[in-house]
Amino acid sequence: MTLLTNTAYSERFGITAILFASLLWGTTGTAASFAPAVSPLAIGAFSMGVGGLLLALLAYKNLARERRVLVKHRRIVLSGALALAVYPMAFYSSMRMSGVAIGTVVSIASAPFFVAVLERLFSIKHNIDRRWVYSLSLGTVGIAFLTFSEPSSNADGDDLSRYLGILLGLIAGLTYALYAWAAKELISHGVSSKSAMGSIFGTGALILLPSLVFTGGNLFETSINTYVVLYMAFIPMFVGYACFGFGLKVVAASKASLLTLFEPAVAAVFAVVVVGEKISMLGWLGVALIMACLVIQSYKPVPRSLSVSCP
């Protein structure tokens, strides 16, 4: 087995992990729709907060071993944690105000743009190649088709609420990009993926969970509410972000955020199958373009002739 072959296979495993995480995240909007009486702020704070604590507990040995490196790069940890604390509030509020599919689409689709800017400004070694640009173009067109084909499902139905939801989606995209970039930066400085995710999510949880005193009054009021928030905390947040952290070890943040365009496609399918929303042919064309974007990004032929043997 050659060094380049090992690297190619490692990246494939990382891509698979990120796509699986995106699949789990794509269920969150549908799950949250079953608890309409719970504030989106409470859903975001509980699911991301509890999931963050679990990730920190999972990584406690790594955190203890690498604490000096984390302290050295505490600004990156803090910036990622603050972004993580804002993200679920903006994301779930966006879905509540502009609809499940539109809120998910805008939040996730805008993230690759923000990550690319961050990597250009702060991570010189990551260059944006043509394949990234081509796939992003396909994904962007697909996202636009999906967005404009999907009817808004917000409660009020007014344009102001919908536009505000889209603005919150952009804020969610920016904050998502920030903590994904922060995690990748920590990994590039020699921190393990467990420590990177555990430190950012653990610190973010300490910011998020106290807000439940003001927003979480009816969090466990009914059994449905309880099932929804526990599912979101343990499955999409804990399991999903553990897989995402594993993927970030071998996949650049810009590419990882582009691969998460799988999430709005999954969210759209769940919205149709479970919630009963309708998507036009234009929307399904958008889903197809998003999948084409993912194929371009995830396919990487294993090098044969120009390989270097391991010693």
C-alpha positions in Angstrom: 0.0 0.0 0.0 1.4 3.4 -0.9 1.3 6.7 1.0 -0.8 8.5 -1.6 -3.2 5.6 -1.7 -3.7 5.6 2.0 -4.3 9.4 1.9 -6.9 9.0 -0.8 -8.7 6.3 1.1 -8.6 8.3 4.3 -10.2 11.2 2.5 -12.9 9.0 1.2 -13.7 7.8 4.7 -13.7 11.4 5.9 -16.1 12.4 3.1 -18.4 9.5 4.0 -18.4 10.6 7.6 -19.4 14.2 6.7 -22.1 13.0 4.3 -23.5 10.7 7.1 -23.4 13.7 9.5 -25.3 15.8 7.0 -27.9 13.0 6.6 -28.5 13.2 10.4 -28.6 17.0 10.4 -31.2 16.9 7.6 -33.7 15.4 10.0 -33.6 18.2 12.5 -36.1 20.5 10.8 -38.7 17.8 10.5 -38.1 16.7 14.1 -38.5 20.2 15.4 -41.8 20.6 13.5 -43.3 18.0 15.8 -42.8 20.4 18.8 -44.2 23.7 17.6 -45.0 24.9 21.1 -41.3 24.8 22.1 -39.3 28.0 21.4 -36.7 27.5 18.6 -34.2 29.2 21.0 -34.9 26.4 23.5 -34.6 23.7 20.9 -31.3 25.0 19.7 -29.9 25.7 23.2 -30.8 22.2 24.5 -29.9 20.1 21.5 -26.6 21.9 20.8 -25.8 22.3 24.5 -26.4 18.7 25.6 -24.7 17.4 22.4 -21.8 19.7 23.1 -21.4 18.4 26.7 -21.5 14.8 25.4 -18.8 15.6 22.8 -16.6 17.2 25.6 -17.1 14.1 27.8 -16.2 11.8 24.9 -13.0 13.8 24.4 -12.0 14.4 28.1 -8.8 12.3 27.9 -7.7 14.1 24.7 -8.7 17.5 26.3 -6.6 16.8 29.3 -3.6 15.6 27.3 -3.7 18.6 24.8 -4.8 21.3 27.2 -1.6 23.4 26.7 -2.1 23.5 23.0 -5.8 24.5 23.5 -4.8 27.2 25.9 -2.3 28.5 23.5 -4.9 28.7 20.8 -7.7 29.8 23.1 -8.8 32.6 20.8 -9.7 30.1 18.1 -11.6 28.0 20.7 -13.5 31.0 22.0 -14.4 32.3 18.6 -15.6 28.9 17.6 -17.6 28.5 20.8 -19.3 31.9 20.4 -20.2 31.1 16.8 -21.6 27.7 17.9 -23.7 29.4 20.6 -25.3 31.8 18.0 -25.7 29.1 15.3 -28.6 27.0 16.7 -30.6 30.1 17.8 -30.3 31.6 14.3 -30.8 28.3 12.5 -34.0 27.1 14.3 -35.5 30.6 14.3 -34.9 30.8 10.6 -36.7 27.5 10.0 -39.6 28.7 12.2 -40.0 32.0 10.4 -39.3 31.1 6.8 -40.2 27.4 6.7 -38.2 24.1 7.3 -36.8 23.7 3.8 -36.0 27.4 3.1 -34.4 27.9 6.5 -32.2 24.8 6.1 -31.3 25.6 2.5 -30.3 29.2 3.2 -28.3 28.4 6.3 -26.3 25.5 4.9 -26.0 26.9 1.3 -24.4 30.1 2.5 -21.8 28.4 4.6 -19.4 27.4 1.8 -19.1 31.0 0.7 -18.2 32.1 4.3 -15.8 29.3 4.8 -14.0 30.0 1.6 -13.5 33.7 2.7 -12.2 32.6 6.1 -9.7 30.1 4.6 -8.6 32.7 2.1 -8.0 35.3 4.9 -6.6 33.1 7.6 -5.6 29.7 6.1 -3.2 30.4 3.3 -2.3 26.8 2.7 -5.8 26.0 1.6 -6.3 27.1 -2.0 -9.7 27.1 -3.8 -9.4 25.0 -6.9 -11.5 24.9 -10.0 -13.3 21.8 -9.0 -14.5 23.5 -5.8 -15.7 26.5 -7.9 -17.5 24.3 -10.5 -19.2 22.2 -7.8 -20.1 25.2 -5.8 -21.7 26.8 -8.9 -23.8 23.6 -9.4 -24.7 23.5 -5.7 -25.7 27.2 -5.6 -28.0 26.9 -8.7 -29.5 23.7 -7.1 -30.1 25.5 -3.8 -31.7 28.5 -5.6 -34.1 26.1 -7.5 -35.0 24.3 -4.3 -35.5 27.5 -2.4 -37.8 29.2 -4.9 -39.8 26.0 -5.5 -40.5 25.4 -1.9 -43.6 27.1 -0.5 -43.1 29.0 2.7 -44.6 27.2 5.7 -44.2 29.9 8.4 -47.1 30.5 10.7 -47.7 34.1 9.9 -47.3 33.8 6.1 -46.1 37.4 5.8 -43.2 38.5 3.6 -41.4 40.4 6.5 -41.3 37.2 8.6 -40.0 35.2 5.6 -37.3 37.7 4.8 -36.2 38.0 8.5 -36.0 34.2 8.5 -33.7 34.3 5.4 -31.5 36.9 7.1 -31.3 34.7 10.2 -30.4 31.8 7.9 -27.4 33.8 6.5 -26.3 34.5 10.1 -26.6 30.8 10.8 -24.4 30.1 7.7 -21.8 32.5 8.8 -21.6 31.2 12.4 -21.6 27.6 11.1 -18.6 28.5 8.9 -16.9 30.1 11.8 -17.0 27.1 14.1 -16.2 24.6 11.3 -13.2 26.8 10.3 -12.1 27.0 14.0 -12.3 23.2 14.4 -10.2 22.7 11.3 -7.7 25.3 12.4 -7.2 23.6 15.8 -6.7 20.3 14.0 -4.1 21.9 11.7 -2.2 23.1 14.8 -1.8 19.5 16.0 -5.0 19.2 18.1 -6.9 15.9 17.7 -10.4 16.1 16.1 -11.9 14.9 19.4 -10.3 17.7 21.3 -11.1 20.3 18.6 -14.8 19.4 18.7 -14.9 18.8 22.4 -13.3 22.1 23.3 -15.5 24.2 21.0 -18.7 22.4 21.7 -18.1 22.1 25.4 -17.4 25.8 25.8 -20.3 26.6 23.6 -22.5 24.4 25.8 -21.6 26.5 28.8 -22.8 29.5 27.0 -26.0 27.9 25.6 -27.4 25.9 28.5 -28.0 28.8 31.0 -30.3 30.4 28.4 -32.8 27.6 29.0 -33.7 29.3 32.3 -35.5 31.9 30.2 -36.5 29.9 27.1 -37.0 26.3 28.2 -40.2 26.4 30.3 -42.1 23.9 28.2 -39.2 21.9 27.0 -40.5 18.7 28.6 -44.1 19.6 29.0 -45.3 16.7 26.7 -43.9 13.4 25.8 -43.6 14.5 22.1 -41.5 17.5 23.2 -39.3 15.3 25.3 -38.7 12.8 22.5 -37.9 15.5 20.0 -35.3 17.4 22.0 -33.7 14.2 23.3 -33.5 12.8 19.7 -32.0 16.0 18.4 -29.4 16.2 21.3 -28.2 12.6 21.0 -28.5 11.7 17.3 -28.0 14.7 15.0 -25.9 16.8 17.4 -23.8 14.2 19.3 -23.4 11.4 16.7 -23.5 13.8 13.8 -20.9 16.2 15.0 -18.6 13.3 16.2 -18.7 12.1 12.6 -18.1 15.6 11.3 -15.1 16.0 13.5 -13.7 12.7 12.2 -14.2 14.0 8.7 -12.4 17.3 9.3 -9.2 15.4 10.1 -8.7 14.7 6.4 -11.0 17.1 4.6 -10.5 20.9 4.3 -13.2 23.1 5.9 -14.2 24.6 2.6 -14.8 21.2 1.1 -16.5 19.9 4.2 -18.9 22.8 4.2 -19.7 22.2 0.6 -20.4 18.5 1.3 -22.9 19.5 3.9 -25.1 20.8 1.0 -26.4 17.2 1.3 -28.3 18.4 4.3 -30.9 20.7 2.6 -31.5 18.0 0.0 -32.2 15.5 2.8 -34.4 18.1 4.6 -36.4 18.6 1.5 -37.1 14.9 1.1 -38.1 14.5 4.7 -40.4 17.6 4.4 -42.2 15.8 1.5 -42.3 12.3 2.9 -42.9 13.1 6.6 -44.4 16.6 6.9 -46.3 16.4 3.7 -44.9 19.5 1.9 -44.8 19.6 -1.8 -41.8 20.3 -4.1 -42.2 21.1 -7.8 -40.2 19.7 -10.6 -37.9 22.8 -10.3 -37.2 21.8 -6.7 -36.4 18.2 -7.6 -34.0 19.6 -10.4 -32.3 21.6 -7.6 -31.9 18.4 -5.5 -30.3 16.7 -8.6 -27.9 19.6 -9.0 -26.9 19.4 -5.3 -26.2 15.7 -5.7 -24.1 16.4 -8.8 -22.2 19.0 -6.7 -21.5 16.3 -4.1 -20.4 13.7 -6.7 -17.8 16.2 -8.1 -16.5 17.0 -4.6 -16.5 13.5 -3.2 -14.9 11.7 -6.2 -11.2 11.4 -6.0 -9.4 8.7 -8.1 -6.8 6.7 -6.3 -3.4 7.6 -7.8 -1.5 4.7 -9.2 1.5 5.7 -11.3 2.8 8.6 -9.2 2.6 6.9 -5.8 5.3 7.0 -3.2 6.0 3.9 -1.2 5.9 4.0 2.5 9.2 3.2 4.2 
